[in-house]
Amino acid sequence: MATTRLITHHISGDKSILASLSDRFDYGQNPEKTLDGALIRSYECDPLTADSEFLLSKARYKAITGREQKRDADVLCYQIRQSFPPGELDPEEALNIGYELAMRWTKGKHAFFVVSHADRPHPHVHIYYNSTTLDCTRKYRDFLGSARALRRLSDRICLEHDLSVIKNPKLHSKGKFRHYGQWLGAARPPSYKEQIRGIIDGALAERPADFAGFLRRMEAAGVQVKRGRGGVISFRLPGQDRATRFRASTLGDGYGLEDVEAVIDGRAPVRKPAQGRPRSAAPRRVNLIIDIQQRMAQGKGPGYERWAKIYNLKQMAAALQFLQENGLTDYDALAERTTEAVDRAHALAGELRGVEERLASTTKLMGAVVDYAKTRPVFDGYKAARYSKKYLAEHEEALASYRAAKAAINDILGGAKLPRMDALKKERRELAERKKKLYAQYRAAQQEMREAVAVKANVDHLLGLSDGRENKAQER
């Protein structure tokens, strides 16, 4: 379920227009967030020089129209933020959906670039588009209800890509907007603090003999224990950017250092592990592992190497989960499953193309029949006038439509009898319904094929069965 926000950017304080634009763009194009620029796409501009190009377009707008806004009122550019829930798609897919949103929102009339950030658990994109059109004769004007229109367009694109959307969003007139976690409700995954509190309860339930034993149980549960100056202790879970300080003011009442020591010493009762909603981990999408040595030889830095190692570990864990869930403990069974998945996806793709071609042909035939019926009386009049040149000049456009419609019907039918319009409408409805069902089946088969192929490729890489083929890893 994607959330969107439309932001206007003006001149920052006493800075120039160029400096103001650069500040915005530098944040979006941060190499650490975009994997050294791999997650950037643009339209009619170069992201590296977008600030100068946007500034030049505003100068041309002033020269062409003679209009110039006041410094405080001038909008330099607009930004769209589009965020997705964790686990539903990867940053590269978010980049493609963000690009489609930008193109359909601007209708291709404004230069823009899209950046996808991979530094957060939830994929999200930043879209920066120039307020001035490409021909420098007009400017985009924000309108009443633009946020709602943007959200509806984003939801439509998400539905087209088989992604979830927020149902029945609360209107602003009905009360305050709720943040993303409130929208998820019971489906919201627990926060890092909630997870740490649950692990603390579990460690204390095992009744450790001392505080050192408690910390060992925390580490055994996958929590990294960090010690700082003055004996300060912090906990960090896998994937967590910043460690959480071990104190009641941070974790909540009953979860501070003194509270835990009181439970260990027997001065306070042991809490039962929380029986809240279970965390339903979203199935991790399996991608190809990265050939780190090859990427380092191409000039990648230490930061990329650290990220790639963690990324490869996650992909192998996801591959192992896939093998266990599907009972593919034998390599031959994995190879057979992969072949079947590929064949099924290709078969459905061929069937889907056939249905789409038939649907397009039927739709074209219906349009030609309608045009033929509208222009046939004109042709009959032309024939009754014995093909008069005067009549032809007066009805040239209608007669041209008649000839085009007749030619299209003959081309589509190939001499066959023309069906009735009711039969054509019924056939189109059936084909549209068949296309919808096939598309859903194809999406599922395509996902299964991608996972099976990626898992087998990762297993082949570990077993040394790649035969020296180039690793087609996805650079994110």
N, C-alpha and C positions, 0 to 999 in steps of 0.2 A: 504494500500500500504506500504509494509515493505521496509525499507532502511537498508543497511548493510554496515559494515566497518570492514576491516581486519587489525589488529594491531599486530606488533611484539614487544615483551618485552625483553629488554637486562638487563644487570647488572646495577643497579643504583649507579653511582658514586663510592664511596669507599666501598659500602656495599658488604656483602657476597651474594652468590647465594641464600641461604636460606632466608636471610633478604629481598632480592629483590623480591622473589616470595611471601613472606608473605605480603609485602606492597600491591601488586596487589590484592591478594586474600582477604585480610581483607576489602578492599573497596567493592568488589563484594559481600561478605558475611555479610555485615553490617546488624545486626538484625532488625534495624528500617526500612531498605529498603526491606528486605525479610520476614517480619512478623515473626521474631524469628526463621528463618531458614525453614519456611514452604514452601518457594518458591525456593528450591534448589533440583536439581537432578544430579546424577553423573553416570559415566560409568567407571568401572575398577579402581576406586579410591575412597577414603573417602575425602569429601571436607574439613574436619577438619584437615587432615594430608596430603593434596595434595601437599603442598610445600615440605615436606620431601620425599614423594613418587617420585615426579618429580626429586628431587636431586639425589635420589638413582638410578633412571633409567639412569641418565647421567653418574654416576660412573660405572654402569654395561656396558654402551655403550663403555666407554673408555677401560674397561677391555677386552671386547669381540673383539672390532675392532682395538684397539691400536691407535685410532685417537682421537685427542683433538684439539678443535678450540681455537683461541686466545680469551682472555678475552673480548675484545671489540666487537668481531665479533660473539660470541656465542649467539644464540637466546634461551632464557630460556623457553618461552612458547608463544603461539599465543592467541590473544583474538579476538573474533567476537562480534560485537555489532549489534543487530537486533532490530529496533524500528518500532512500529506500530502506526497508527493514533488513536486519542482518540475515544472511543466509539465503535470501531469495535470488540474488544474482551477484555477479562479480563486478569489480570496478570497470572492466572493459565493456561489459554489456550495459552498465549504467551510462558509460560515455556515449555509446551508440544511441541509447534511448534519449539522452539529453540532447544529442545533436538533432534527432528527429523532432523533438519538442521545439528546439530553437528555430528550425527551418519552418515548421508549420505555424509557429507563433508570429514570426516576422514575415512570413510568406515570401522569403527570399529577397526582401527589399532592403535589408539592413545587414551590414557586415557583422559577424560575430565569431567568437571562438568559445569552445567548451572545454573545461578541464574536469577530470574525475580524480578525486582524492582517495588514496588507498591507505590512509593513516588512521582510519577509524573502523570500528567493527561494522558500522552501517555504511554501505556505499552511498556516495552523494556526489553531485556535480554542481559546478558553478558555471553559469552561462553569462557572458558579457556581450551585450550587443550595442552597437552605436545608435545613439538617438537620431542621427542624421541618416537619411536614406542614401542608397548607393549613387543615385543621380544628383544628390546634394540640392534637391529642390524642396524637400519636405522634411519634417521631423515627426518622430513618434510622440504622440501625446497620450499620457496616461488617462484613463477614463474611469468613470464610476462603475464599479463591478469588475474591474480588470483582474483582481485576485481570484474572483470566482470563475471568470472565464478561463484563466490560466489553469486553475485546478481541474476544471471540466475537461480541458484539452489534455492535460496530463493523465487524467483517469482514462480517457478514451484510448490514448496510446498504450497505457499499461494493459488495458483489456485486450487490445489487439496483439500484445506480446504475451498474453496469458499470465499476467501478473496480478496480484491482489490490489484492491482499491478500498478506500474508506467508504463504508456504506452509511447513508443517512447522516452526513456531517451536520453538526449543529450550526444554525445560522447565527450571525453576530447579533441579530435583533432578539434572539432567544436566550442570550446569556453570554458569558465569557467563553472565548475559545479555549479548548483544552490542549495541553501539550501532547507530544507524540506518545509518551508512556500512558497517559490517560486514555488515548484513543484505543490503544491495544487492550486495555482492561485486563481480563484474566489471562489473555494470551501473551501478556508482556513477559519477556524473560526476566528472571531476577537480576537485580543490579549486582555489581561486584561487592558492595557492602552487605547485601542480603546473603550472597553466597558465603562470604567470610564469616558472617554471624552463624550460618548453618554449620559450617565446618568447625567453628569454635564449640558449638553445642555438641557436635559429634565427638570431638576430641575429649571434652570434659566428661561425656557419658561413659568413656572407657576408663575413667577414674585413674588418671596418671598419678604416680607417686610424688612427683615434684614438678616444678615449673619447666625444667629442662625436658622432662618427659612429655609435657604438654606441647612444647615447641617441636619435638621430634614427631609427634602425631600430626601436627599441622603440616610439616614438610612432607610426611608420608601421604597426606591427602592432596599433594600437588601445590601447596602454598609456598611461595618463596618468602623466607624470613630474613628481613634486612635489619641490621643494627646500625644505628647512627651515633652521633656524638651524644655524650651524656647518658648512654644506655637506652636511647630511644629505639623502640622496636616498631617496624612497619611490616605489613603483609602485602604481597602482590600475587595475583592469580595470573595464569597464562593468558596472554593477550591484553592484559591491563597495562596502560601506559604509565600511570603514576601509582606508586604504592600507597596503601591506606594506613594511616597512623593508628597504632594499637592504643586507643584511648576511648573513654566513654563519650567524650564530646564529639568524636568522629563516628564511631560505630554505633553509638546509642547506649542508653542506660543498661547496666548489667554486663557490658562487653568491654569494660576497661581493664587495665592491668590489675588494679586492686580487686575488682570483682572476680576475675579469674583466679587470683591467688586465694581469695576467700573460699571459693568452691574447692580448690585443691586441698586446702588446710581443713576442710570440713566445717568452716564457719558459715557457709551458705549452702542451700540445697542445690543439687545438680538439676539443671533444666533438661527437659526432654527435647530431643531434636525436633525442630519445627516441622509440623505436619501441614504446611501450606501447600499451595498448588505445586505440582511437580514440574520440573523444568523439561519441557519437550524440546530437545535439541533438534534443530532443523537439520535435515540431511545435508551433509557437506558435499558440494559439487566437486567431483574429481577432475583435476586438470593434469596436464603433463608436467613432470618434474623438469627442473631447469638444469642444464649442463653448466654448472658454475664456472668450471675452468675455462670453458669456451667464452663465457661472458666476460670473465676477468681479462682474458686475452684481447677482448674487443675494447678494453679501456674502462670497464666498470670499476667503481671505487669500493672501499671497505664497507661503506654503508649498504651498498647493494649486495655485497657478499653475505653480510649478516642477515639481511632480509631474505635472501635466496635460500640460505640454510634452513631458516625457520619455515619458509614456504614449502620446501621439499619435505620436511618432516610432517607438515600438515597434510600434504598430498598423499604421502605414504600411509599415514594414519587413516585418511579417508578411503584409500584403496583397500586397506585391510578391513575396514568396516564393511565395505561393499562386498568383499569376498566372504566374510563371515555371515552377513545377512542373507546372501544368496546361496550359501552352501557350496561355494566354488573352491574347495580345498585341493582339487586336482588341476594341474596345468592344462591337461587336454580338455577338461570340462570348461575351463575358462576360455580356451581357444574356440571351442564349439559354440559357447554362449555368445562370444563376440561375433563370430561369423553369422549366426542366426539373427542377432540384433542388426547387423549391417544389412543383411538381405531383406529383413522386414522393413527397415526404414526406406531402403531404395524402392522396394515394391510399392509401399504406400505413397512415396513421392511420385512414382510414375502414374499410379491410379489417380492421385490428386491432380496432376497436370492434365490427364485426360478429361476429368470432370470439369476442370476450369476451362479447357478449350471448348467443350460442348456447351457449357454455360455461356461463354462469350459468343459462340456461334448462334445460339438460340436468341440471346439478347439482341444481337445484330440483326437477325432475321426479323424479329418482332418490330424493331425500329424501321427496317426497310418496308415491311408490310404496311405500317402506319403511314409512312411517307407516300407509298404507292397509292393507298386508298385516298389520301388527301389530294393528290395531284392527278389522279386518273380522269376526273371530270375536265380538267384543263386540257389534257391530251385529247379527250373526245371532242372538245370544242375546236381544237387545232385541226383535228382530222376532218370535222364537219366543215371547217373553213377552207378545206382543200389545201392545207399546209400553207396558208397565207403568210407572206413575209411580215405583213403588218401585225397579224395576230402573234407571230413568233416574237417580234420585237416587244410587244406588250406583255407577253407571258414567258419571257426567256428564262427567268430564274425558276419558275414553277416547272417548266418543261425539263430543265436540266435536273431538277430534283427527281422528276418522274423517271428519267432515263437512268439516273444513278441508282434509284431504288429498284428498278426492274433488273438492272445488271447485277446488283447485289443478291437479289432473290435467286436469279438463275445460277449465280456462282455458288451460293450456299447449297441450294437444293440439287444442283447438277441434273436437272431434268425430272426430278421426283415431284410428286404431287404436293402442292402447298397445303400444310395442315391448317386446321381452323385455329383462330386466335385463342379460343378457350383451351385447346390442346397445347398450344405453345406456352400459355401462362402456367398451366399445370406442370408442364415439363420443366419450366424454369424454376418453379417452386421446389420441385423434387430435386433438381440438380443443386439448387442453393442449399437445401437441407443436407443433401449428401456431401457437399463440399464442407459444410460446417462440421459434420461428424468425422469426415476423413481428416480434416485439419487437426482436430483434437487428438485423433489416433496418431497422426504423423508427429505431432509435437511430443507426445509421450514416447513414441518409438525413437525419435531423434535424440531425446534426452537419454534414453536407455543405451542407444548406440554410442553416444559420446562418452558416457561413463564407462561402458565396457571396453571401448577402444583405449581410453586413457588408462584404465587399470591394467590392461594387458601390456600397453606400452611401458608403463612404469615397472611392472614385473619383469618384462624382457630386459629393461635397462639394468635392473638389479642382478639378473641372472646372466648378464653378458650376452644376450641373444639378439642385440640390436644390429649385428652384422655391420657395424661401423656406419650405419645410417645417421644422417644428421638429426639431432634431437630437435624436433619442432616444438620447442617449449614456448609457452605463451609468456611473453614479457609483459608484465602488468605495470 
